[in-house]
Amino acid sequence: MLYADPPTDFEVWSPETAMDRYASNHYPVMSLGQLRAIQPPATKNCVLFLWTTVRWLAQALDLMKEWGFDY
């Protein structure tokens, strides 16, 4: 099993009121391109548990496919 919580970088809903919750203010983030370059340590029959948000769901599914997993 592989558990992943990618440090995604995405814009907040409201730059005026939500910047205190912006991920990069709290930890280093990575672009989708940087995340795609990662080769996760997975065997052929590995199961991926990938944490994501609703706003980033399409990118998470693309990332999962790029890493060699099927939804």
N, CA, C and O atoms as a Tripos MOL2 file, in Angstrom:
@<TRIPOS>MOLECULE
protein
  284   283    71     0     0
PROTEIN
NO_CHARGES

@<TRIPOS>ATOM
      1 N           0.8350   -1.1850    0.0000 N.3       1 MET1
      2 CA          0.0000    0.0000    0.0000 C.3       1 MET1
      3 C           0.8770    1.2450    0.0000 C.2       1 MET1
      4 O           1.9460    1.2850    0.6090 O.2       1 MET1
      5 N           0.3940    2.2400   -0.6940 N.am      2 LEU2
      6 CA          1.1060    3.5090   -0.7640 C.3       2 LEU2
      7 C           0.1200    4.6120   -0.3810 C.2       2 LEU2
      8 O          -0.9360    4.7590   -0.9960 O.2       2 LEU2
      9 N           0.4800    5.3770    0.6330 N.am      3 TYR3
     10 CA         -0.3250    6.5080    1.0750 C.3       3 TYR3
     11 C           0.3560    7.7900    0.6050 C.2       3 TYR3
     12 O           1.5500    7.9730    0.8380 O.2       3 TYR3
     13 N          -0.3900    8.6850   -0.0570 N.am      4 ALA4
     14 CA          0.2050    9.9150   -0.5690 C.3       4 ALA4
     15 C          -0.6950   11.1070   -0.2680 C.2       4 ALA4
     16 O          -1.9040   11.0660   -0.4970 O.2       4 ALA4
     17 N          -0.0950   12.1450    0.2390 N.am      5 ASP5
     18 CA         -0.7640   13.4180    0.4720 C.3       5 ASP5
     19 C           0.1100   14.4720   -0.1930 C.2       5 ASP5
     20 O           0.8810   15.1540    0.4820 O.2       5 ASP5
     21 N          -0.0030   14.6120   -1.5130 N.am      6 PRO6
     22 CA          0.8940   15.5100   -2.2420 C.3       6 PRO6
     23 C           0.7700   16.9610   -1.7740 C.2       6 PRO6
     24 O          -0.3360   17.4470   -1.5360 O.2       6 PRO6
     25 N           1.8900   17.6430   -1.6450 N.am      7 PRO7
     26 CA          1.8690   19.0520   -1.2410 C.3       7 PRO7
     27 C           1.5010   19.9400   -2.4260 C.2       7 PRO7
     28 O           2.3430   20.6540   -2.9730 O.2       7 PRO7
     29 N           0.2340   19.8810   -2.8090 N.am      8 THR8
     30 CA         -0.2310   20.5880   -4.0010 C.3       8 THR8
     31 C          -0.2860   22.0860   -3.7870 C.2       8 THR8
     32 O          -0.5060   22.5720   -2.6770 O.2       8 THR8
     33 N          -0.0800   22.8030   -4.8760 N.am      9 ASP9
     34 CA         -0.1400   24.2580   -4.8530 C.3       9 ASP9
     35 C          -1.3310   24.6890   -5.6930 C.2       9 ASP9
     36 O          -1.3180   24.5250   -6.9130 O.2       9 ASP9
     37 N          -2.3470   25.2310   -5.0640 N.am     10 PHE10
     38 CA         -3.4940   25.7410   -5.8030 C.3      10 PHE10
     39 C          -3.9510   27.0360   -5.1560 C.2      10 PHE10
     40 O          -3.7080   27.2820   -3.9750 O.2      10 PHE10
     41 N          -4.6210   27.8600   -5.9600 N.am     11 GLU11
     42 CA         -5.0450   29.1660   -5.4710 C.3      11 GLU11
     43 C          -6.2170   29.0410   -4.5070 C.2      11 GLU11
     44 O          -7.0430   28.1350   -4.6220 O.2      11 GLU11
     45 N          -6.2720   29.9550   -3.5710 N.am     12 VAL12
     46 CA         -7.3780   29.9900   -2.6160 C.3      12 VAL12
     47 C          -8.5990   30.6180   -3.2810 C.2      12 VAL12
     48 O          -8.4810   31.3020   -4.2980 O.2      12 VAL12
     49 N          -9.7720   30.3780   -2.6970 N.am     13 TRP13
     50 CA        -11.0120   30.9150   -3.2620 C.3      13 TRP13
     51 C         -11.0190   32.4380   -3.2570 C.2      13 TRP13
     52 O         -11.4480   33.0660   -4.2250 O.2      13 TRP13
     53 N         -10.5470   33.0260   -2.1740 N.am     14 SER14
     54 CA        -10.5980   34.4780   -2.0550 C.3      14 SER14
     55 C          -9.2540   35.0130   -1.5800 C.2      14 SER14
     56 O          -8.9170   34.8600   -0.4060 O.2      14 SER14
     57 N          -8.4880   35.6280   -2.4520 N.am     15 PRO15
     58 CA         -7.1960   36.1850   -2.0420 C.3      15 PRO15
     59 C          -7.3270   37.2550   -0.9500 C.2      15 PRO15
     60 O          -6.3700   37.5100   -0.2180 O.2      15 PRO15
     61 N          -8.5010   37.8770   -0.8380 N.am     16 GLU16
     62 CA         -8.6910   38.9120    0.1720 C.3      16 GLU16
     63 C          -8.8630   38.3310    1.5760 C.2      16 GLU16
     64 O          -8.4240   38.9360    2.5550 O.2      16 GLU16
     65 N          -9.4970   37.1610    1.6810 N.am     17 THR17
     66 CA         -9.8210   36.6490    3.0110 C.3      17 THR17
     67 C          -9.1960   35.3000    3.3600 C.2      17 THR17
     68 O          -9.2210   34.9000    4.5240 O.2      17 THR17
     69 N          -8.6420   34.5990    2.3920 N.am     18 ALA18
     70 CA         -8.2040   33.2250    2.6610 C.3      18 ALA18
     71 C          -6.6950   33.0170    2.6180 C.2      18 ALA18
     72 O          -6.2410   31.8750    2.6850 O.2      18 ALA18
     73 N          -5.9260   34.0520    2.5120 N.am     19 MET19
     74 CA         -4.4750   33.8780    2.3810 C.3      19 MET19
     75 C          -3.8520   33.2320    3.6220 C.2      19 MET19
     76 O          -2.7750   32.6460    3.5200 O.2      19 MET19
     77 N          -4.4860   33.3210    4.7690 N.am     20 ASP20
     78 CA         -3.9400   32.6620    5.9560 C.3      20 ASP20
     79 C          -4.0570   31.1420    5.8410 C.2      20 ASP20
     80 O          -3.3920   30.4080    6.5720 O.2      20 ASP20
     81 N          -4.9020   30.6730    4.9260 N.am     21 ARG21
     82 CA         -5.0670   29.2280    4.7180 C.3      21 ARG21
     83 C          -4.3440   28.7370    3.4630 C.2      21 ARG21
     84 O          -4.4340   27.5580    3.1210 O.2      21 ARG21
     85 N          -3.6420   29.6120    2.7880 N.am     22 TYR22
     86 CA         -2.9170   29.2480    1.5700 C.3      22 TYR22
     87 C          -1.7980   28.2770    1.9310 C.2      22 TYR22
     88 O          -0.9670   28.5750    2.7890 O.2      22 TYR22
     89 N          -1.7750   27.1290    1.2860 N.am     23 ALA23
     90 CA         -0.8580   26.0520    1.6550 C.3      23 ALA23
     91 C           0.5980   26.4880    1.7110 C.2      23 ALA23
     92 O           1.3170   26.1190    2.6390 O.2      23 ALA23
     93 N           1.0400   27.2620    0.7390 N.am     24 SER24
     94 CA          2.4600   27.6310    0.7000 C.3      24 SER24
     95 C           2.8670   28.5510    1.8510 C.2      24 SER24
     96 O           4.0590   28.7680    2.0670 O.2      24 SER24
     97 N           1.9050   29.0900    2.5870 N.am     25 ASN25
     98 CA          2.2210   29.8690    3.7850 C.3      25 ASN25
     99 C           2.5560   28.9650    4.9640 C.2      25 ASN25
    100 O           3.0480   29.4370    5.9900 O.2      25 ASN25
    101 N           2.2890   27.6600    4.8220 N.am     26 HIS26
    102 CA          2.4610   26.7380    5.9420 C.3      26 HIS26
    103 C           3.4820   25.6280    5.6910 C.2      26 HIS26
    104 O           4.0600   25.0960    6.6380 O.2      26 HIS26
    105 N           3.7050   25.2760    4.4330 N.am     27 TYR27
    106 CA          4.6680   24.2200    4.0940 C.3      27 TYR27
    107 C           5.0700   24.3550    2.6310 C.2      27 TYR27
    108 O           4.3630   24.9940    1.8510 O.2      27 TYR27
    109 N           6.1950   23.7600    2.2540 N.am     28 PRO28
    110 CA          6.6160   23.8200    0.8440 C.3      28 PRO28
    111 C           5.6190   23.0620   -0.0440 C.2      28 PRO28
    112 O           5.1730   21.9690    0.3070 O.2      28 PRO28
    113 N           5.2820   23.6410   -1.1740 N.am     29 VAL29
    114 CA          4.3460   23.0170   -2.1010 C.3      29 VAL29
    115 C           5.0720   22.6690   -3.4030 C.2      29 VAL29
    116 O           6.1790   23.1410   -3.6600 O.2      29 VAL29
    117 N           4.4200   21.8290   -4.2180 N.am     30 MET30
    118 CA          4.9870   21.4070   -5.5030 C.3      30 MET30
    119 C           3.9500   21.6100   -6.5920 C.2      30 MET30
    120 O           2.7490   21.4900   -6.3510 O.2      30 MET30
    121 N           4.4200   21.9170   -7.7870 N.am     31 SER31
    122 CA          3.5240   22.0460   -8.9320 C.3      31 SER31
    123 C           3.1330   20.6530   -9.4180 C.2      31 SER31
    124 O           3.7390   19.6570   -9.0250 O.2      31 SER31
    125 N           2.1270   20.5940  -10.2660 N.am     32 LEU32
    126 CA          1.7100   19.3180  -10.8290 C.3      32 LEU32
    127 C           2.8520   18.6870  -11.6310 C.2      32 LEU32
    128 O           3.0380   17.4710  -11.5890 O.2      32 LEU32
    129 N           3.5990   19.4850  -12.3410 N.am     33 GLY33
    130 CA          4.7480   18.9750  -13.0990 C.3      33 GLY33
    131 C           5.7970   18.3470  -12.1920 C.2      33 GLY33
    132 O           6.3500   17.2940  -12.5100 O.2      33 GLY33
    133 N           6.0690   18.9890  -11.0680 N.am     34 GLN34
    134 CA          7.0340   18.4330  -10.1150 C.3      34 GLN34
    135 C           6.5220   17.1260   -9.5220 C.2      34 GLN34
    136 O           7.2900   16.1820   -9.3370 O.2      34 GLN34
    137 N           5.2360   17.0690   -9.2250 N.am     35 LEU35
    138 CA          4.6550   15.8490   -8.6610 C.3      35 LEU35
    139 C           4.6730   14.7170   -9.6850 C.2      35 LEU35
    140 O           4.9050   13.5630   -9.3270 O.2      35 LEU35
    141 N           4.4320   15.0370  -10.9490 N.am     36 ARG36
    142 CA          4.4650   14.0170  -12.0070 C.3      36 ARG36
    143 C           5.8460   13.4090  -12.1600 C.2      36 ARG36
    144 O           5.9720   12.2480  -12.5490 O.2      36 ARG36
    145 N           6.8770   14.1710  -11.8610 N.am     37 ALA37
    146 CA          8.2510   13.6830  -12.0130 C.3      37 ALA37
    147 C           8.6360   12.6700  -10.9330 C.2      37 ALA37
    148 O           9.6420   11.9740  -11.0670 O.2      37 ALA37
    149 N           7.8570   12.5870   -9.8900 N.am     38 ILE38
    150 CA          8.1570   11.6380   -8.8070 C.3      38 ILE38
    151 C           7.8530   10.2200   -9.2710 C.2      38 ILE38
    152 O           6.8310    9.9770   -9.9130 O.2      38 ILE38
    153 N           8.7200    9.3050   -8.9530 N.am     39 GLN39
    154 CA          8.4890    7.8870   -9.2110 C.3      39 GLN39
    155 C           8.2160    7.2160   -7.8710 C.2      39 GLN39
    156 O           9.1560    6.8780   -7.1510 O.2      39 GLN39
    157 N           6.9470    7.0170   -7.5230 N.am     40 PRO40
    158 CA          6.6350    6.4440   -6.2130 C.3      40 PRO40
    159 C           7.1650    5.0160   -6.0810 C.2      40 PRO40
    160 O           7.1940    4.2750   -7.0640 O.2      40 PRO40
    161 N           7.5800    4.6260   -4.8850 N.am     41 PRO41
    162 CA          8.1060    3.2790   -4.6490 C.3      41 PRO41
    163 C           6.9550    2.2790   -4.5620 C.2      41 PRO41
    164 O           6.5100    1.9330   -3.4680 O.2      41 PRO41
    165 N           6.4760    1.8190   -5.7160 N.am     42 ALA42
    166 CA          5.3080    0.9440   -5.7460 C.3      42 ALA42
    167 C           5.6050   -0.3230   -6.5420 C.2      42 ALA42
    168 O           6.3100   -0.2920   -7.5510 O.2      42 ALA42
    169 N           5.0560   -1.4300   -6.0700 N.am     43 THR43
    170 CA          5.1630   -2.6890   -6.8090 C.3      43 THR43
    171 C           3.9990   -2.7830   -7.7920 C.2      43 THR43
    172 O           3.1180   -1.9220   -7.7980 O.2      43 THR43
    173 N           3.9920   -3.8180   -8.6180 N.am     44 LYS44
    174 CA          2.9750   -3.9690   -9.6590 C.3      44 LYS44
    175 C           1.5520   -4.0130   -9.0990 C.2      44 LYS44
    176 O           0.6490   -3.4210   -9.6910 O.2      44 LYS44
    177 N           1.3350   -4.6780   -8.0080 N.am     45 ASN45
    178 CA         -0.0120   -4.8210   -7.4470 C.3      45 ASN45
    179 C          -0.2680   -3.8840   -6.2770 C.2      45 ASN45
    180 O          -1.0970   -4.1770   -5.4160 O.2      45 ASN45
    181 N           0.4250   -2.7800   -6.2390 N.am     46 CYS46
    182 CA          0.3050   -1.8180   -5.1430 C.3      46 CYS46
    183 C          -1.0280   -1.0680   -5.2290 C.2      46 CYS46
    184 O          -1.5360   -0.8050   -6.3190 O.2      46 CYS46
    185 N          -1.5800   -0.7320   -4.0720 N.am     47 VAL47
    186 CA         -2.7930    0.0810   -3.9680 C.3      47 VAL47
    187 C          -2.3860    1.4730   -3.5030 C.2      47 VAL47
    188 O          -1.6220    1.6220   -2.5500 O.2      47 VAL47
    189 N          -2.9030    2.4880   -4.1860 N.am     48 LEU48
    190 CA         -2.5950    3.8730   -3.8470 C.3      48 LEU48
    191 C          -3.7740    4.5100   -3.1310 C.2      48 LEU48
    192 O          -4.9020    4.4750   -3.6220 O.2      48 LEU48
    193 N          -3.5100    5.0890   -1.9730 N.am     49 PHE49
    194 CA         -4.4760    5.9120   -1.2580 C.3      49 PHE49
    195 C          -3.9920    7.3480   -1.4080 C.2      49 PHE49
    196 O          -3.0170    7.7480   -0.7720 O.2      49 PHE49
    197 N          -4.6680    8.1190   -2.2430 N.am     50 LEU50
    198 CA         -4.2350    9.4670   -2.5860 C.3      50 LEU50
    199 C          -5.2080   10.4890   -2.0100 C.2      50 LEU50
    200 O          -6.3840   10.5110   -2.3710 O.2      50 LEU50
    201 N          -4.7090   11.3330   -1.1140 N.am     51 TRP51
    202 CA         -5.5340   12.3820   -0.5270 C.3      51 TRP51
    203 C          -5.5770   13.5490   -1.4980 C.2      51 TRP51
    204 O          -4.5620   13.9100   -2.0930 O.2      51 TRP51
    205 N          -6.7570   14.1380   -1.6540 N.am     52 THR52
    206 CA         -6.8980   15.3150   -2.5030 C.3      52 THR52
    207 C          -8.0830   16.1470   -2.0220 C.2      52 THR52
    208 O          -8.7830   15.7730   -1.0810 O.2      52 THR52
    209 N          -8.2890   17.2560   -2.6700 N.am     53 THR53
    210 CA         -9.4460   18.1040   -2.4060 C.3      53 THR53
    211 C         -10.3460   18.0640   -3.6370 C.2      53 THR53
    212 O          -9.9190   17.6370   -4.7100 O.2      53 THR53
    213 N         -11.5750   18.5040   -3.4830 N.am     54 VAL54
    214 CA        -12.5070   18.5100   -4.6080 C.3      54 VAL54
    215 C         -11.9820   19.3980   -5.7330 C.2      54 VAL54
    216 O         -12.0800   19.0370   -6.9060 O.2      54 VAL54
    217 N         -11.4340   20.5390   -5.3860 N.am     55 ARG55
    218 CA        -10.9250   21.4630   -6.4120 C.3      55 ARG55
    219 C          -9.7710   20.8750   -7.2060 C.2      55 ARG55
    220 O          -9.5360   21.2800   -8.3440 O.2      55 ARG55
    221 N          -9.0440   19.9230   -6.6240 N.am     56 TRP56
    222 CA         -7.8600   19.3700   -7.2750 C.3      56 TRP56
    223 C          -8.1050   17.9380   -7.7610 C.2      56 TRP56
    224 O          -7.1550   17.2480   -8.1300 O.2      56 TRP56
    225 N          -9.3570   17.4830   -7.7690 N.am     57 LEU57
    226 CA         -9.6700   16.0960   -8.0960 C.3      57 LEU57
    227 C          -9.2240   15.7020   -9.5010 C.2      57 LEU57
    228 O          -8.6220   14.6410   -9.6700 O.2      57 LEU57
    229 N          -9.4950   16.5100  -10.4990 N.am     58 ALA58
    230 CA         -9.0970   16.1760  -11.8770 C.3      58 ALA58
    231 C          -7.5790   16.0210  -11.9910 C.2      58 ALA58
    232 O          -7.0970   15.0920  -12.6400 O.2      58 ALA58
    233 N          -6.8280   16.9260  -11.3640 N.am     59 GLN59
    234 CA         -5.3700   16.8340  -11.3960 C.3      59 GLN59
    235 C          -4.8900   15.6070  -10.6320 C.2      59 GLN59
    236 O          -3.9240   14.9630  -11.0430 O.2      59 GLN59
    237 N          -5.5470   15.2780   -9.5330 N.am     60 ALA60
    238 CA         -5.1680   14.1010   -8.7440 C.3      60 ALA60
    239 C          -5.3740   12.8260   -9.5530 C.2      60 ALA60
    240 O          -4.5460   11.9160   -9.4980 O.2      60 ALA60
    241 N          -6.4650   12.7540  -10.2990 N.am     61 LEU61
    242 CA         -6.7020   11.5810  -11.1420 C.3      61 LEU61
    243 C          -5.6550   11.4850  -12.2500 C.2      61 LEU61
    244 O          -5.1980   10.3900  -12.5770 O.2      61 LEU61
    245 N          -5.2730   12.6300  -12.8310 N.am     62 ASP62
    246 CA         -4.1970   12.6410  -13.8280 C.3      62 ASP62
    247 C          -2.8800   12.1990  -13.2090 C.2      62 ASP62
    248 O          -2.1350   11.4260  -13.8130 O.2      62 ASP62
    249 N          -2.5930   12.6820  -12.0160 N.am     63 LEU63
    250 CA         -1.3600   12.3150  -11.3270 C.3      63 LEU63
    251 C          -1.3330   10.8250  -11.0310 C.2      63 LEU63
    252 O          -0.3050   10.1710  -11.2030 O.2      63 LEU63
    253 N          -2.4470   10.2950  -10.5940 N.am     64 MET64
    254 CA         -2.5430    8.8720  -10.3000 C.3      64 MET64
    255 C          -2.2290    8.0480  -11.5520 C.2      64 MET64
    256 O          -1.4970    7.0600  -11.4860 O.2      64 MET64
    257 N          -2.7800    8.4560  -12.6750 N.am     65 LYS65
    258 CA         -2.5180    7.7520  -13.9360 C.3      65 LYS65
    259 C          -1.0500    7.8770  -14.3420 C.2      65 LYS65
    260 O          -0.4310    6.9130  -14.7930 O.2      65 LYS65
    261 N          -0.5080    9.0800  -14.1740 N.am     66 GLU66
    262 CA          0.9170    9.3170  -14.4880 C.3      66 GLU66
    263 C           1.8220    8.4210  -13.6450 C.2      66 GLU66
    264 O           2.8630    7.9670  -14.1190 O.2      66 GLU66
    265 N           1.4350    8.1700  -12.4180 N.am     67 TRP67
    266 CA          2.2150    7.3070  -11.5270 C.3      67 TRP67
    267 C           1.9970    5.8280  -11.8070 C.2      67 TRP67
    268 O           2.6270    4.9830  -11.1710 O.2      67 TRP67
    269 N           1.1010    5.4920  -12.7660 N.am     68 GLY68
    270 CA          0.9070    4.1110  -13.1480 C.3      68 GLY68
    271 C          -0.2270    3.3870  -12.4540 C.2      68 GLY68
    272 O          -0.2690    2.1560  -12.4580 O.2      68 GLY68
    273 N          -1.1530    4.1330  -11.8530 N.am     69 PHE69
    274 CA         -2.2740    3.5240  -11.1410 C.3      69 PHE69
    275 C          -3.5610    3.7260  -11.9350 C.2      69 PHE69
    276 O          -3.6940    4.6940  -12.6840 O.2      69 PHE69
    277 N          -4.4970    2.8140  -11.7660 N.am     70 ASP70
    278 CA         -5.8300    2.9210  -12.3570 C.3      70 ASP70
    279 C          -6.8170    3.2750  -11.2610 C.2      70 ASP70
    280 O          -6.6970    2.8050  -10.1300 O.2      70 ASP70
    281 N          -7.8090    4.1200  -11.6060 N.am     71 TYR71
    282 CA         -8.8380    4.4640  -10.6420 C.3      71 TYR71
    283 C          -9.8810    3.3610  -10.6140 C.2      71 TYR71
    284 O         -10.8510    3.4470   -9.8610 O.2      71 TYR71
@<TRIPOS>BOND
     1     1     2 1
     2     2     3 1
     3     3     4 2
     4     3     5 am
     5     5     6 1
     6     6     7 1
     7     7     8 2
     8     7     9 am
     9     9    10 1
    10    10    11 1
    11    11    12 2
    12    11    13 am
    13    13    14 1
    14    14    15 1
    15    15    16 2
    16    15    17 am
    17    17    18 1
    18    18    19 1
    19    19    20 2
    20    19    21 am
    21    21    22 1
    22    22    23 1
    23    23    24 2
    24    23    25 am
    25    25    26 1
    26    26    27 1
    27    27    28 2
    28    27    29 am
    29    29    30 1
    30    30    31 1
    31    31    32 2
    32    31    33 am
    33    33    34 1
    34    34    35 1
    35    35    36 2
    36    35    37 am
    37    37    38 1
    38    38    39 1
    39    39    40 2
    40    39    41 am
    41    41    42 1
    42    42    43 1
    43    43    44 2
    44    43    45 am
    45    45    46 1
    46    46    47 1
    47    47    48 2
    48    47    49 am
    49    49    50 1
    50    50    51 1
    51    51    52 2
    52    51    53 am
    53    53    54 1
    54    54    55 1
    55    55    56 2
    56    55    57 am
    57    57    58 1
    58    58    59 1
    59    59    60 2
    60    59    61 am
    61    61    62 1
    62    62    63 1
    63    63    64 2
    64    63    65 am
    65    65    66 1
    66    66    67 1
    67    67    68 2
    68    67    69 am
    69    69    70 1
    70    70    71 1
    71    71    72 2
    72    71    73 am
    73    73    74 1
    74    74    75 1
    75    75    76 2
    76    75    77 am
    77    77    78 1
    78    78    79 1
    79    79    80 2
    80    79    81 am
    81    81    82 1
    82    82    83 1
    83    83    84 2
    84    83    85 am
    85    85    86 1
    86    86    87 1
    87    87    88 2
    88    87    89 am
    89    89    90 1
    90    90    91 1
    91    91    92 2
    92    91    93 am
    93    93    94 1
    94    94    95 1
    95    95    96 2
    96    95    97 am
    97    97    98 1
    98    98    99 1
    99    99   100 2
   100    99   101 am
   101   101   102 1
   102   102   103 1
   103   103   104 2
   104   103   105 am
   105   105   106 1
   106   106   107 1
   107   107   108 2
   108   107   109 am
   109   109   110 1
   110   110   111 1
   111   111   112 2
   112   111   113 am
   113   113   114 1
   114   114   115 1
   115   115   116 2
   116   115   117 am
   117   117   118 1
   118   118   119 1
   119   119   120 2
   120   119   121 am
   121   121   122 1
   122   122   123 1
   123   123   124 2
   124   123   125 am
   125   125   126 1
   126   126   127 1
   127   127   128 2
   128   127   129 am
   129   129   130 1
   130   130   131 1
   131   131   132 2
   132   131   133 am
   133   133   134 1
   134   134   135 1
   135   135   136 2
   136   135   137 am
   137   137   138 1
   138   138   139 1
   139   139   140 2
   140   139   141 am
   141   141   142 1
   142   142   143 1
   143   143   144 2
   144   143   145 am
   145   145   146 1
   146   146   147 1
   147   147   148 2
   148   147   149 am
   149   149   150 1
   150   150   151 1
   151   151   152 2
   152   151   153 am
   153   153   154 1
   154   154   155 1
   155   155   156 2
   156   155   157 am
   157   157   158 1
   158   158   159 1
   159   159   160 2
   160   159   161 am
   161   161   162 1
   162   162   163 1
   163   163   164 2
   164   163   165 am
   165   165   166 1
   166   166   167 1
   167   167   168 2
   168   167   169 am
   169   169   170 1
   170   170   171 1
   171   171   172 2
   172   171   173 am
   173   173   174 1
   174   174   175 1
   175   175   176 2
   176   175   177 am
   177   177   178 1
   178   178   179 1
   179   179   180 2
   180   179   181 am
   181   181   182 1
   182   182   183 1
   183   183   184 2
   184   183   185 am
   185   185   186 1
   186   186   187 1
   187   187   188 2
   188   187   189 am
   189   189   190 1
   190   190   191 1
   191   191   192 2
   192   191   193 am
   193   193   194 1
   194   194   195 1
   195   195   196 2
   196   195   197 am
   197   197   198 1
   198   198   199 1
   199   199   200 2
   200   199   201 am
   201   201   202 1
   202   202   203 1
   203   203   204 2
   204   203   205 am
   205   205   206 1
   206   206   207 1
   207   207   208 2
   208   207   209 am
   209   209   210 1
   210   210   211 1
   211   211   212 2
   212   211   213 am
   213   213   214 1
   214   214   215 1
   215   215   216 2
   216   215   217 am
   217   217   218 1
   218   218   219 1
   219   219   220 2
   220   219   221 am
   221   221   222 1
   222   222   223 1
   223   223   224 2
   224   223   225 am
   225   225   226 1
   226   226   227 1
   227   227   228 2
   228   227   229 am
   229   229   230 1
   230   230   231 1
   231   231   232 2
   232   231   233 am
   233   233   234 1
   234   234   235 1
   235   235   236 2
   236   235   237 am
   237   237   238 1
   238   238   239 1
   239   239   240 2
   240   239   241 am
   241   241   242 1
   242   242   243 1
   243   243   244 2
   244   243   245 am
   245   245   246 1
   246   246   247 1
   247   247   248 2
   248   247   249 am
   249   249   250 1
   250   250   251 1
   251   251   252 2
   252   251   253 am
   253   253   254 1
   254   254   255 1
   255   255   256 2
   256   255   257 am
   257   257   258 1
   258   258   259 1
   259   259   260 2
   260   259   261 am
   261   261   262 1
   262   262   263 1
   263   263   264 2
   264   263   265 am
   265   265   266 1
   266   266   267 1
   267   267   268 2
   268   267   269 am
   269   269   270 1
   270   270   271 1
   271   271   272 2
   272   271   273 am
   273   273   274 1
   274   274   275 1
   275   275   276 2
   276   275   277 am
   277   277   278 1
   278   278   279 1
   279   279   280 2
   280   279   281 am
   281   281   282 1
   282   282   283 1
   283   283   284 2
@<TRIPOS>SUBSTRUCTURE
     1 MET1         2 RESIDUE 1 A MET
     2 LEU2         6 RESIDUE 1 A LEU
     3 TYR3        10 RESIDUE 1 A TYR
     4 ALA4        14 RESIDUE 1 A ALA
     5 ASP5        18 RESIDUE 1 A ASP
     6 PRO6        22 RESIDUE 1 A PRO
     7 PRO7        26 RESIDUE 1 A PRO
     8 THR8        30 RESIDUE 1 A THR
     9 ASP9        34 RESIDUE 1 A ASP
    10 PHE10       38 RESIDUE 1 A PHE
    11 GLU11       42 RESIDUE 1 A GLU
    12 VAL12       46 RESIDUE 1 A VAL
    13 TRP13       50 RESIDUE 1 A TRP
    14 SER14       54 RESIDUE 1 A SER
    15 PRO15       58 RESIDUE 1 A PRO
    16 GLU16       62 RESIDUE 1 A GLU
    17 THR17       66 RESIDUE 1 A THR
    18 ALA18       70 RESIDUE 1 A ALA
    19 MET19       74 RESIDUE 1 A MET
    20 ASP20       78 RESIDUE 1 A ASP
    21 ARG21       82 RESIDUE 1 A ARG
    22 TYR22       86 RESIDUE 1 A TYR
    23 ALA23       90 RESIDUE 1 A ALA
    24 SER24       94 RESIDUE 1 A SER
    25 ASN25       98 RESIDUE 1 A ASN
    26 HIS26      102 RESIDUE 1 A HIS
    27 TYR27      106 RESIDUE 1 A TYR
    28 PRO28      110 RESIDUE 1 A PRO
    29 VAL29      114 RESIDUE 1 A VAL
    30 MET30      118 RESIDUE 1 A MET
    31 SER31      122 RESIDUE 1 A SER
    32 LEU32      126 RESIDUE 1 A LEU
    33 GLY33      130 RESIDUE 1 A GLY
    34 GLN34      134 RESIDUE 1 A GLN
    35 LEU35      138 RESIDUE 1 A LEU
    36 ARG36      142 RESIDUE 1 A ARG
    37 ALA37      146 RESIDUE 1 A ALA
    38 ILE38      150 RESIDUE 1 A ILE
    39 GLN39      154 RESIDUE 1 A GLN
    40 PRO40      158 RESIDUE 1 A PRO
    41 PRO41      162 RESIDUE 1 A PRO
    42 ALA42      166 RESIDUE 1 A ALA
    43 THR43      170 RESIDUE 1 A THR
    44 LYS44      174 RESIDUE 1 A LYS
    45 ASN45      178 RESIDUE 1 A ASN
    46 CYS46      182 RESIDUE 1 A CYS
    47 VAL47      186 RESIDUE 1 A VAL
    48 LEU48      190 RESIDUE 1 A LEU
    49 PHE49      194 RESIDUE 1 A PHE
    50 LEU50      198 RESIDUE 1 A LEU
    51 TRP51      202 RESIDUE 1 A TRP
    52 THR52      206 RESIDUE 1 A THR
    53 THR53      210 RESIDUE 1 A THR
    54 VAL54      214 RESIDUE 1 A VAL
    55 ARG55      218 RESIDUE 1 A ARG
    56 TRP56      222 RESIDUE 1 A TRP
    57 LEU57      226 RESIDUE 1 A LEU
    58 ALA58      230 RESIDUE 1 A ALA
    59 GLN59      234 RESIDUE 1 A GLN
    60 ALA60      238 RESIDUE 1 A ALA
    61 LEU61      242 RESIDUE 1 A LEU
    62 ASP62      246 RESIDUE 1 A ASP
    63 LEU63      250 RESIDUE 1 A LEU
    64 MET64      254 RESIDUE 1 A MET
    65 LYS65      258 RESIDUE 1 A LYS
    66 GLU66      262 RESIDUE 1 A GLU
    67 TRP67      266 RESIDUE 1 A TRP
    68 GLY68      270 RESIDUE 1 A GLY
    69 PHE69      274 RESIDUE 1 A PHE
    70 ASP70      278 RESIDUE 1 A ASP
    71 TYR71      282 RESIDUE 1 A TYR
